[in-house]
Amino acid sequence: MTYNSLQFILFFAIFLIIYLLMPRVRLRQIVILIGNIYFYKLAAGFHMLAVVIGTSLVVYGTGRIIEHIYSGYETEKEGLTPKEAAVLFAGYKKQAKKFLLLAFFIILGILFYVKIGKLLGFKEVAKLSGLLTPGRVLIPLGLSYYTFSSVGYLLDLYWKKAKCEHDYFRLLVCTSYFPHIVQGPIGRYDKLLAQFGELPGFSYERVCLGLQRMLWGFLKKMVVADRIALYTGTVFAAPDTFAGFEIFLAITLCAVELYADFSGCMDIVIGAAQTMGVTLDENFKHPFFSKNAAEFWRRWHITLGTWFKDYVYMPIAMSPRFMKTSVNIRKKYGNRPGQIFSCAIPLSIVWILTGLWHGTGADYVVWGCYWGILIILGTVLAPDFKKWTKKLHIDTESFGWKLFQMTRTYFLFVIGRMLTVTGSLGGFFSLVSNLFRESRLYTAVDGSIYQHGLDYKNFCVVFVGLLLIWVSDILGGRVLIRNELSRQPLILRWLVYYGGIITLLIFGMYGAAFNPSDFVYGGF
């Protein structure tokens, strides 16, 4: 069961009705947990759910142990000076660290085992018993998403940035929450746990806004992304048979295909959570309006970037040993080398790990290095770029310059997408060589471009769909549009709703003759 399947729509409709009829918070929590289990069973199977439950038990137990250890510090610190309290806390923290590392060994060990197994070509199995045979790997649904959230929660407890959850039932509900377990967003458990403790009752406005957002997500995925995939999938499956214009069109469209696919899923799951009164973190903020690579990744997959910033980048950059080394380099070699060191080392580690998070192949490692180099160069050379724009009398506030920056960032993303879209570095080089081998511009006018998965009418549907997404982003995003729509007369609102549903039914890609594609980021 995927979010864009009829099975999910029927499941969610029944679930939501039952959920909204519940008069008390505890009953709503129980309904959500039952919904989580049923969804996971249909989407992955009970055997994989056992891994999720096991992870939640490790997280819960470790959290309670860390809290118990720190409670001793709270008792003993009374009457001590700040310096004495700091020394005392360091001892308790050292004790807590042992249990934290043991939990990481278990939780991250599962993730590493899966990643290594996929790299080595292990055969995937659906049951725990299948792991008894060598060369087999079990891949739980949403593994990297709930693993990252669990690690973040434990680190926040270890750093005393969050309070430990005493109700295991609520933690399990949070860990297995079906709207975000497959593809994120990567949530912070402390924020989610607080919301699960105060699940509100029925609200017509909230449910309506949530369903609106879900509909918009279905339109982006099923009308735009899945339709583009018919063309890009054909080209990328056999890049040697295409050239010039055909490949350029495919690589240009594959970027917006990924955006419509991933952001469409986020709209569906965030909207589904909103109907229950749960607010999930936003994962996109108009990324194709970005002026540079660093800004792009602050707008794209926001929760992943935030996670790496909070739990990888900052601990490295703010560690005493690293800061001391950075200061010594500044003193010995000057501010610029010190700046380069303090920026390049943490960012390099972050982007190598980001590449490995997406995939264990050489293409994803190169992809991570590619983005890391771009962001490091952009950060280090920012003062030089500023000087050159002044010397060349470039108006950096002009529309033309901003349009150039956005176009440049878009094609930097396209190049990055080319590195991984074929599944290998060899496929990337094949795309590049065929892109410049011959143009075949005539395919744009003789109609042959419409013989690779999309005919003329479907290309028109794609163009209109992308135009609507672009206009939506320009107007300030979904929230502003939905707020404006809510102020309109009832008849007009329902005309828009029915228009969206009819559009989905007429132009959506589904049915017996269509092989529905999973959400791209659902496999990470």
KAMOFEN-V423267 format. One record per residue. N is the residue number from 1. SS is DSSP state (a for helix, b for strand, c for the rest). BURIAL is # if it has 9 or more other C-alpha atoms within 8 Angstrom, else .. Layout:
BEGIN
((N:SS:BURIAL) (N:SS:BURIAL))
END
This chain:
BEGIN
((1:c:.) (2:c:.) (3:c:.) (4:c:#) (5:c:.) (6:a:.) (7:a:.) (8:a:#) (9:a:#) (10:a:.) (11:a:.) (12:a:.) (13:a:.) (14:a:.) (15:a:#) (16:a:#) (17:a:.) (18:a:#) (19:a:#) (20:a:#) (21:a:.) (22:c:#) (23:c:.) (24:c:.) (25:a:#) (26:a:.) (27:a:#) (28:a:#) (29:a:#) (30:a:.) (31:a:#) (32:a:#) (33:a:#) (34:a:.) (35:a:#) (36:a:#) (37:a:#) (38:a:.) (39:a:#) (40:a:#) (41:a:#) (42:a:.) (43:a:#) (44:c:#) (45:c:#) (46:a:.) (47:a:#) (48:a:#) (49:a:#) (50:a:.) (51:a:#) (52:a:#) (53:a:#) (54:a:.) (55:a:#) (56:a:#) (57:a:#) (58:a:#) (59:a:#) (60:a:#) (61:a:.) (62:a:#) (63:a:#) (64:a:#) (65:a:#) (66:a:#) (67:a:#) (68:a:.) (69:a:#) (70:a:#) (71:a:.) (72:a:.) (73:a:#) (74:a:.) (75:a:.) (76:a:.) (77:c:#) (78:c:.) (79:c:.) (80:c:.) (81:c:.) (82:a:.) (83:a:.) (84:a:.) (85:a:#) (86:a:.) (87:a:.) (88:a:#) (89:a:#) (90:a:.) (91:a:.) (92:a:#) (93:a:#) (94:a:.) (95:a:#) (96:a:#) (97:a:#) (98:a:.) (99:a:#) (100:a:#) (101:a:.) (102:a:.) (103:a:#) (104:a:#) (105:a:.) (106:a:.) (107:a:#) (108:a:#) (109:a:#) (110:a:.) (111:a:#) (112:a:.) (113:a:#) (114:a:#) (115:a:#) (116:a:#) (117:a:#) (118:a:#) (119:a:#) (120:c:.) (121:c:.) (122:c:#) (123:b:.) (124:b:.) (125:b:#) (126:c:#) (127:c:#) (128:a:#) (129:a:.) (130:a:#) (131:a:#) (132:a:.) (133:c:.) (134:c:.) (135:c:.) (136:b:#) (137:b:#) (138:b:#) (139:c:#) (140:c:#) (141:c:#) (142:c:#) (143:a:#) (144:a:#) (145:a:#) (146:a:#) (147:a:#) (148:a:#) (149:a:#) (150:a:#) (151:a:#) (152:a:#) (153:a:#) (154:a:#) (155:a:#) (156:a:#) (157:a:#) (158:a:#) (159:c:.) (160:c:.) (161:c:.) (162:c:#) (163:c:.) (164:c:.) (165:c:#) (166:c:.) (167:c:.) (168:a:#) (169:a:.) (170:a:#) (171:a:#) (172:a:#) (173:a:#) (174:a:#) (175:a:#) (176:c:#) (177:c:#) (178:a:#) (179:a:#) (180:a:#) (181:a:#) (182:c:#) (183:c:#) (184:c:#) (185:c:#) (186:c:#) (187:c:#) (188:c:#) (189:a:#) (190:a:#) (191:a:.) (192:a:#) (193:a:#) (194:a:.) (195:a:#) (196:a:#) (197:c:.) (198:c:.) (199:c:#) (200:c:.) (201:c:#) (202:c:.) (203:c:.) (204:a:.) (205:a:.) (206:a:#) (207:a:#) (208:a:#) (209:a:#) (210:a:#) (211:a:#) (212:a:#) (213:a:#) (214:a:#) (215:a:#) (216:a:#) (217:a:#) (218:a:#) (219:a:#) (220:a:#) (221:a:#) (222:a:#) (223:a:#) (224:a:#) (225:a:#) (226:a:#) (227:a:#) (228:a:#) (229:a:#) (230:a:#) (231:a:#) (232:a:#) (233:a:.) (234:a:#) (235:a:#) (236:a:#) (237:a:.) (238:c:.) (239:a:#) (240:a:.) (241:a:.) (242:c:#) (243:c:#) (244:a:#) (245:a:#) (246:a:#) (247:a:#) (248:a:#) (249:a:.) (250:a:#) (251:a:#) (252:a:#) (253:a:#) (254:a:#) (255:a:#) (256:a:#) (257:a:#) (258:a:#) (259:a:#) (260:a:#) (261:a:#) (262:a:#) (263:a:#) (264:a:#) (265:a:#) (266:a:#) (267:a:#) (268:a:#) (269:a:#) (270:a:#) (271:a:#) (272:a:#) (273:a:#) (274:a:#) (275:a:#) (276:c:#) (277:c:#) (278:c:#) (279:c:#) (280:c:#) (281:c:#) (282:c:#) (283:c:#) (284:b:#) (285:c:.) (286:c:#) (287:a:#) (288:a:.) (289:a:.) (290:c:#) (291:c:#) (292:c:#) (293:a:#) (294:a:.) (295:a:#) (296:a:#) (297:a:#) (298:a:#) (299:a:#) (300:b:#) (301:c:#) (302:a:#) (303:a:#) (304:a:#) (305:a:#) (306:a:.) (307:a:#) (308:a:#) (309:a:#) (310:a:#) (311:a:#) (312:a:#) (313:a:#) (314:a:#) (315:a:#) (316:a:#) (317:a:#) (318:c:.) (319:c:.) (320:a:.) (321:a:.) (322:a:#) (323:a:#) (324:a:.) (325:a:.) (326:a:#) (327:a:#) (328:a:.) (329:a:#) (330:a:#) (331:a:.) (332:a:.) (333:a:#) (334:c:#) (335:a:.) (336:a:.) (337:a:#) (338:a:#) (339:a:#) (340:a:#) (341:a:#) (342:a:#) (343:a:#) (344:a:#) (345:a:.) (346:a:#) (347:a:#) (348:a:#) (349:a:#) (350:a:#) (351:a:#) (352:a:#) (353:a:#) (354:a:#) (355:a:#) (356:a:#) (357:a:#) (358:a:.) (359:c:#) (360:c:#) (361:c:#) (362:a:.) (363:a:#) (364:a:#) (365:a:#) (366:a:#) (367:a:#) (368:a:#) (369:a:#) (370:a:#) (371:a:#) (372:a:#) (373:a:#) (374:a:#) (375:a:#) (376:a:#) (377:a:#) (378:a:#) (379:a:.) (380:a:#) (381:c:.) (382:a:#) (383:a:.) (384:a:.) (385:a:.) (386:a:.) (387:a:.) (388:a:.) (389:a:#) (390:a:.) (391:a:.) (392:c:.) (393:c:.) (394:c:.) (395:c:.) (396:c:.) (397:c:.) (398:c:.) (399:a:.) (400:a:.) (401:a:#) (402:a:#) (403:a:.) (404:a:.) (405:a:#) (406:a:#) (407:a:.) (408:a:#) (409:a:#) (410:a:#) (411:a:#) (412:a:#) (413:a:#) (414:a:#) (415:a:.) (416:a:#) (417:a:#) (418:a:#) (419:a:#) (420:a:#) (421:a:#) (422:c:#) (423:c:.) (424:c:#) (425:a:#) (426:a:.) (427:a:#) (428:a:#) (429:a:.) (430:a:#) (431:a:#) (432:a:.) (433:a:.) (434:a:#) (435:a:#) (436:a:#) (437:a:.) (438:c:.) (439:c:#) (440:c:#) (441:a:.) (442:a:.) (443:a:#) (444:a:#) (445:c:.) (446:c:.) (447:c:.) (448:a:#) (449:a:#) (450:a:#) (451:a:.) (452:c:#) (453:c:.) (454:c:#) (455:c:#) (456:a:.) (457:a:.) (458:a:#) (459:a:#) (460:a:.) (461:a:#) (462:a:#) (463:a:.) (464:a:.) (465:a:#) (466:a:#) (467:a:.) (468:a:.) (469:a:#) (470:a:.) (471:a:.) (472:a:#) (473:a:#) (474:a:.) (475:c:.) (476:c:#) (477:c:#) (478:a:#) (479:a:.) (480:a:#) (481:a:#) (482:a:#) (483:a:.) (484:a:.) (485:a:.) (486:a:.) (487:c:.) (488:c:.) (489:c:.) (490:a:.) (491:a:.) (492:a:.) (493:a:#) (494:a:.) (495:a:.) (496:a:.) (497:a:#) (498:a:.) (499:a:.) (500:a:#) (501:a:#) (502:a:.) (503:a:#) (504:a:#) (505:a:.) (506:a:.) (507:a:.) (508:c:#) (509:c:#) (510:c:#) (511:c:.) (512:c:.) (513:c:.) (514:c:.) (515:c:.) (516:c:.) (517:c:.) (518:c:.) (519:c:#) (520:a:.) (521:a:.) (522:a:#) (523:a:.) (524:c:#))
END
